[in-house]
Each structure stands twice: as C-alpha cells, then as structure tokens.
C-alpha cells in the first residue's frame, strides 16, 4: 500500500505548523510539526509560494517543481509520517537547476528523520 499525499486545508493547521520547527536552505523553508488529529498513513504536505515571487505562471512553475521533487524524495527516502510539512519557496527556486534544488531538499528531509 502506497503513501497517500494530501495538502493541508485548514487555516488552523497552517498556524500550528508555523509554530513548529523549521529548516532553512537556499531554496526554501521547511516547517514541520506533529499534529494530533493527523492519521499516520497519510503524508500532509503543502507548498506555498508568495506573490512576491512573480506572476501566477512563475508561482505555478515553482509549485510543480517542488511537488515533483517531493514525489521523487518519497520514492527514495522514508519520510517521517508523524509530521505535517509546509514548504515555503524562495525566489532562488525559479532560476536554479532542478538537480541542485532536489539535492538540497533531500538533505533537509534526511535531517528531519
């Protein structure tokens, strides 16, 4: 049975995760925290891009890249399902190479284990 990936939907969940721990890197900030109402067979992960990063086309490109990276990481590394994750993208994601972003985010998810 595979891991089901869901996005956070409630405003309270976003606020709870923002009070949790975080890891900063050149491309993004990853917030993570245990949420008591979460089921442990589902991965809650959300990707946020600020309007400051560009118009909708550029923001959607950033989200697509990061979602694809997270899906690749799920296949290669066992992510801790006890946590809910929030990834906030930075401006550098748009101009950087895919493999550089992937390696950096992969290192960060390995730290969380």
Beta strands, then each sheet from edge to edge (+ up, - down):
strand 1: 4-6
strand 2: 21-24
strand 3: 28-34
strand 4: 42-48
strand 5: 83-89
sheet 1: 1+ 4+ 5+ 3- 2+
end
